[in-house]
Amino acid sequence: MKPKQDQLNVIYESPVPVSDIDIRALAEIYDEKDIYLSIYFPLSGRENEHLNSIFLDSRIKAIEDALSPVFRSQFEKTLEMVQDYIYEAPVSGEKGRVIFASASEGFLHVYRLPVEPEQAMVLDTSPFLLPLARLRADYQDYGVLLVDSREAKFTCIRSDIAEEKEHLSTDLMNKHKKGGWSQARFNNLRKGAIKSFLSEVADNVQDTCGQLKTQGFVLAGPGNAKQQLMDLLPKDVQDNVLAVIDMSMDISRDELVEAGNAVLHQTDISRSSQLADDFKNALLKGGLAAYGVEDVRAALEQGRVNTLLILKDSSVPGWICERCQNLQANALPPKECDRCNGPTSVVDVVEELYELAQRTAAEVEFMEKDYFPDSDNMVGALLRY
């Protein structure tokens, strides 16, 4: 499918969280010919600058050598289109860059990232999305609610960018003279003020979670206030709490992100373990599961896949028909598709399955080797029906 008019030019001038990139819309774009150039490279440090130059020069030569004169000319026009963005100096906070371009379609997307992608340059019939998908799996959006008895700060962390969304505080009467109050009465009034403050925090957290599309949030802080707040939160908000941890209120942003990422990593491990158990049980009992490239491809084409499971960093060689999307793994492409006589091209089958999952609204989970039944089969699926 050709890109829509409003998709032709998307250029970010500042770092963008990977979750803001519309991968599903990009997955809808493809052509019968290799016209889409995809480039990924890290930007932090002079060493990367030198390595990027070597890598890109090597890939450009390899691609040009493999193309016919007609397509080589088209490729060179696309290179001219992206030249300035390849060699432009990074902006503040930019650690990586992703470029998708096609001169024949007038299509140019430039994404400045706050995280580092691995180097890649691919000329294909569609934007090459698998590296971006892996980055999204590694850098999910979540929140950290830092709270004590007098202050609460809700920070949203997106691709390691920490943005404070809410900040509440209360005096708790500590600066007021007690006058003739007894110590017991003062303590009771102070406890009441703390409970009132935490109730206000609970209301604000519910509103904030409703506005932000995050995986959940970490509840952190010193002392008992965080547990008191946990008890005041509605059940549906409690279900979004990833962990409750001790943390100083004056923690630096870098340390906050580091601590939050550690919690998210453990959450991802638990999720992967649960999905692996569900998948194995479904396979053993003949339930709603598909295993191996052929079965998974068929289930995706039928729109039956609920969750596509991909072995992390896996790759499967194969070919695809650019006309009817016939996909075959572990085989060299014939001159013409055996279904429709359309043109064929070499592809990474895992990339094609990922794009098909995006088009059919299936979730995607990248699995570590320890949680996958057999590394010889690099994909599986939990099915809707």
N, C-alpha and C positions, 0 to 999 in steps of 0.2 A: 504494500500500500504506500502511495506517495505521501510525503508530509503535508499537513494542512498549512494554509497560508500563515497562521499565527505560530507555527512551529519552525519556520524557516530560520529565524535568527534569534538565538537565546545566548546572550553574552553577559556574564557576571563580572562586575568590576571589583568585587570584594569577595572574600571566602564565603562559600555556601555550604551548609551541612549536607551530607550525602542524602539524607532523608528528604530534602527539598527537591531533589532531581526526580522528575517524573519518568521512572524507568518503564512503567507500563505503557505510556504513550510512545516512548522510543522503541519499545518492542513491537509496536504495530507497523513500524516503517521498514519496508524492504523493497528490493527491486530484482529483476531477473539477472542483472549484470552487476559486476563488482565495482560499484561506484561510491561506496561509503568508506571513508577513511576514518579510523579511530586511533587516537594517540593518547597514551597515558605516560606521565613521567613525574618523579619527585623533584622538588625544587630547593630543599633546604641545604645550603652549603655549597662551596665552590667545587667540591669533589663531585657532587651530583651534576653540576653544570658540565663538567668535563665528560663524565660518563654518559650523560644524556646525548651530548654531541656525537660521541663515538657510536652509541647505540642507534640513534636516528639516522646517521649517515649510512650505517650498515644495512638497516632495514629498507631505506629508500632505494639503495642499489639493488637489494635482493628483489624487491617488488618490481622495479623497473625492468630488470632482466627477465622476469617471468611474464611480463605483459606483451601483447601484440602492439605494433606501432599506434593503432587507433586508440587503444585503451591507455597506452603510455602517455599519449598527449593529454587525455582527460585527467589522468593521475597528476601530471605536472601542473595542470590548471588548478587542481584541488590543493596541491602543495603551495602554489602561489597565494591561494586564498587564506591559508593558515600560517604562512611564513612569519608574519609579525607576532602572532600569538605564541608560536613555538619559542621564539627567542626573546620575548618581552620579559623584563625583570619582574620578579615576584612582588606583589603588593604586600602590605603589612598583614601578617598572620597567614599568608598563603604558603602551604607546604607541598602542594601538588597541583597538577593541572590535567584536565581531561578535555580533549577536543574531538568533536564529531563533525565531519564536513563532506560535502559533495558539490563540486562545481557545477555539474550538470543539472542538479536540482536547486542550486542557489541556497544550499542548506549549510548553516554554520552554527554550532553550539560550542561555547567555551565555558567550562566550569573551573573556577578557582577553588581548591579544596583546603581545609584546615588540617588535613591528614595526608600521609604520603601513600600514593598508589605505587604499584610495581610497574616497571617499564613495559610498554607494549605498543606496537604499531601494527595495525591489521587493516587490509583492504578487503572488503567483503560486500555482500549484497544488502547488508543492514548494519547499523551501528553495533559494535562489539561490546556487549553489556556485562559479560561475566565478571571481569575485574571490579566493575562498579557494584555489582550485586554482592560480591564478597566483602567489599568495603562497607556496604550498608549492613551486612550481617555482623561485622566487627564493631561498628560504631552506631549503636542504636540510641534513640533519644530516651532520656530518663530524667528524673528530678531528684534533688536532695533537699529535704526540709530540715533545716538546722534550727533547734529550738531549746530554750531554757525557760525559766519562770518569768522572764521579763522581755524576751526578744525572740522573734521568729523570722527566718529568711528562707524563702523558697527559690532555689536556683535550678534552672533548666540547663542540662548539659547535652549539647547536640554536636556530634563529631568533635568532641573535646573542647568545644566552645562553651564556656560557662556564662549564662545570662541570668542575672537576678530578676525574678518576676514579681515577687511580693516581699515586703519588709514591714513587719509590725513590731511595736514595742509598747511597754507600759512602765509607769513610774513605780508602782507598787508601794507608794507612800514612804519609801525609804528616805526621801529628802524632807519629809514633813515632821514637825515636832509632835510628839505623842501627847503633850499636855498632861491632863489628869488620867489618861487611859491606863488601865492595868496592862501588864505584859500579856496576860491571857487574852484580853479583849483585842489588843493590837494584833496578836498572832492569828486570832480567828478572822479578823478583818483582812489581814494579809492573805490568808489561805483563800478567802472568798474572792479577793482581787485576782489571785493567780488562776483560780478556776474560771472566773469570768474572762480573763485574758485568753486562756487556752481554748475556751468555747468560741471566742471570736476567731482565733487561729483556725480551729476546726472548720468553721463556716467558710473562711477564706480559702482553705486548702481544697474543700469540695468544689468551690467555684473555679479555682485555678486548674484542678485536674480535669474539670469539664471542658475547659478551653484548650488545654494542651493535649496533643496526641502523643503521649509518651507511653513507654512500656510499663511504667510505674514509678515509684519514688522511694528513696532511702530516707528513713526517719532517723535523725541523728542529733546528738547534743550531749552535754554533760548532765549528770544528776538524774532525777526521777521525772522531770517535766515531760520528756518524750514518751514515757510509758503512760503518764496521766493523759497526754494528748491522744495517744493510741486508743485509750478506752473511750474517749469522747467522739472519735471519728465514726461516721456511719459505716455499716457493714460493707457496702460496696466500695467505699474509700479504703477501708482496712485491707480489703482484698488486693488493692493496688500497692500496698507496702511491700517492697522487695526485701527489706531487712531493717532491724532496729539496732543501731550501733552507737557506741560512745565516741564523742568527737568534741573537740574544743570549739567554742563559738568564734574564736579569732583565727581559725585555720585559714591558711592561704588558699587562693583559688586553685593553684596547681595541686596542692595536697588534697583539696576537696575532690577534684576530678580523679586523682589517683585512687582515693578511697572508694569513690562511687564506682569507678571502673572495676575495681576488685570485686565489689558486691555483684555488679552486673555479670561479670565473668562466671561467678558461682551460680547465678540464676540461669545463665545460658547452659551451663553444664547439667544442671538439674533438668532443664527443659529437654535437652538432647537425650539425656538418659531415659526420661519418661517416653519420649517419642520412639526411641529405639525399642523399649519394652513393648509399647503398643504395636509397633511394626512386627516384631518377632512373634508376638502372640497371635496377631492376625494371620501371619504366614503359617504358623503351626496349626491353626484351627481352620484354615481355609476361608478366612474372613475377608474383609474389605482391604486388600493389599495387592500391589503389583510389584514385581521384582525383575530387574534386568532391563536393558535398553528397549528391547522390542515390546515387552508387555507394558512398560511405563509409557512409551511413545503412543501406543494404541489407546491407553486410558486417557492420556492428555488430549489426543485428537477427538475423543468422544466427550470431553468435558467432565470426566468422572473423578479427576484427581482433586482431593481436598488439600493435601500437603505433599509436595515433592521433596524427597530426601536425596541430597547430593553429597557424595563423599568429598570432603574438603580438598581443594587443590587437585581434583581429578580432571582427566581429559580423555575423551574417546574419539579417535579419528573416524571419519566417515564422509558421506556425501549427501547432498540435498538437491532436489529438483527445484529450481527457482520459479517454476510455473505452478506446479500442483503441490509443492512442499513435501513430496515423497522423501522420507528420511531413512537412510540406511547406515548402520554402524559397522565399523571394522571391514570396510570394503572400499576399493578404488572406484571412482566415478566412471560410469559408462559414458560414451559419447552423447547418448540421449537417454532420457528417462524412460524406463520400461512401461510406465503408466500412460504418459501423455506425449512422449517424444520431445519434452521440453529440455532446456539447457541445464546442465548439472555443474556443481562446483564442490570442491573439497571444503569440509567444515569440521569444527569441533562439535560433536554431537551433544555434549553436555551444554554448550552454549545454546544450541537450537532448542533443546528440551526446556532450558530455563526461559527462553523467550516465549515458547508455547505455553508454559505455566503462567507467565504474565498475561498473555492474551486470554486465558481462560479463567483468570482470577483465582488461581491456586496459590496457596502459601508455599514458601520455599524455605527449607532448613538445610544449612550446610553442616554436615555431620563429621565429627572426628572419627578416625579409623577405629578407635576402641569401641565406638557405639554402633558400628555398621556390621552386619552379619558376615559379609565376605567382600574383601577389597577387590576381587575379580569382577564383581558386579557393582558398578559405581553409582547406580541410581535405584531408588525404590519409591514407593508412593503409598500413602494412606488414602483410600478412596471414599467418595461421597456415597456411592451406591454400587 
